Amino acid sequence: MQHGGAIRNVWAGLFVLKYDTTLLEAVSVDTGLVLKNGYTSKNITKDGMVKVSYADVNPNYEEGRLFEVEFKAIGTVPEGKSFVDIPVELYVED
């Protein structure tokens, strides 16, 4: 997930990626440069979710990658597509 710089002063967030486990396997999740100075928790669940939570008392103002998830295709994907749903919660200080 890439942060383009439009969001500022994010002191906490929760990212949950939901995917079809019959088609994809999450292999790894790594923190990007934007989240490098805060506390992060990363978890890949067996029921098709990748969760990344973040908190920092001094919000990071950099542009760049928040995190990166690597998937492996494990099934036959109809029409070459699979869904990845990304609900996001951000807590921003004005």
VMD Tcl script that draws the C-alpha trace (Angstrom):
set ca {
  {0.00 0.00 0.00}
  {1.48 3.33 -1.07}
  {1.03 6.63 0.80}
  {1.03 9.56 -1.62}
  {1.47 12.34 0.90}
  {-2.11 13.65 1.01}
  {-2.70 12.36 4.55}
  {-0.74 14.07 7.34}
  {-0.41 13.64 11.13}
  {-1.58 10.03 11.23}
  {-0.78 8.82 14.74}
  {-2.50 5.43 14.52}
  {-4.10 3.17 11.96}
  {-5.42 -0.30 11.26}
  {-5.24 -1.88 7.82}
  {-7.04 -5.17 7.16}
  {-6.63 -6.83 3.77}
  {-9.17 -9.57 3.09}
  {-8.53 -12.08 0.34}
  {-9.83 -15.39 -1.03}
  {-7.78 -18.21 0.54}
  {-8.81 -20.64 -2.20}
  {-6.95 -18.48 -4.73}
  {-4.21 -16.67 -2.80}
  {-1.80 -17.38 0.04}
  {-0.26 -14.44 1.91}
  {3.46 -15.20 2.15}
  {4.81 -12.16 3.99}
  {4.02 -8.65 5.19}
  {6.76 -6.04 5.63}
  {6.68 -2.51 7.04}
  {7.54 0.28 4.60}
  {9.47 3.51 5.20}
  {6.42 5.53 6.28}
  {5.79 3.25 9.27}
  {9.46 2.67 10.16}
  {9.59 4.85 13.30}
  {6.37 3.79 14.97}
  {5.12 0.66 16.66}
  {3.68 -1.85 14.19}
  {1.97 -5.19 14.59}
  {1.67 -7.46 11.53}
  {-0.37 -10.63 11.36}
  {-1.40 -13.06 8.61}
  {-4.45 -15.09 9.66}
  {-5.50 -18.48 8.34}
  {-8.97 -17.21 7.40}
  {-7.78 -14.81 4.68}
  {-6.76 -11.57 6.39}
  {-3.55 -9.59 6.66}
  {-3.68 -7.12 9.55}
  {-1.27 -4.24 10.08}
  {-1.74 -1.86 13.00}
  {0.38 1.22 13.60}
  {0.90 3.80 16.34}
  {3.38 6.66 16.77}
  {3.44 9.58 19.21}
  {5.40 11.61 16.63}
  {3.58 11.08 13.32}
  {5.73 10.47 10.29}
  {5.45 12.99 7.46}
  {7.26 11.04 4.76}
  {5.76 9.92 1.49}
  {6.21 6.33 0.43}
  {5.22 2.76 1.12}
  {3.17 1.98 4.24}
  {3.60 -1.77 3.95}
  {4.00 -4.49 1.36}
  {2.26 -7.85 1.22}
  {3.50 -10.71 -0.92}
  {0.93 -13.23 -2.19}
  {1.31 -16.59 -3.90}
  {-1.36 -17.73 -6.36}
  {-2.57 -21.19 -5.31}
  {-5.78 -21.74 -7.25}
  {-7.28 -21.21 -10.66}
  {-8.42 -17.61 -10.76}
  {-11.56 -17.04 -12.87}
  {-10.87 -14.47 -15.58}
  {-7.46 -13.78 -14.02}
  {-8.92 -11.88 -11.05}
  {-9.27 -12.23 -7.30}
  {-10.61 -9.78 -4.76}
  {-8.59 -8.01 -2.11}
  {-10.75 -5.90 0.21}
  {-8.92 -3.17 2.19}
  {-10.91 -1.52 4.97}
  {-8.76 1.20 6.58}
  {-9.07 3.10 9.85}
  {-6.84 6.14 10.32}
  {-6.62 8.35 13.38}
  {-5.49 11.82 12.41}
  {-4.58 14.74 14.66}
  {-5.57 18.18 13.31}
}
mol new
graphics top color blue
foreach p $ca { graphics top sphere $p radius 0.5 }
foreach p [lrange $ca 0 end-1] q [lrange $ca 1 end] { graphics top cylinder $p $q radius 0.2 }
display resetview
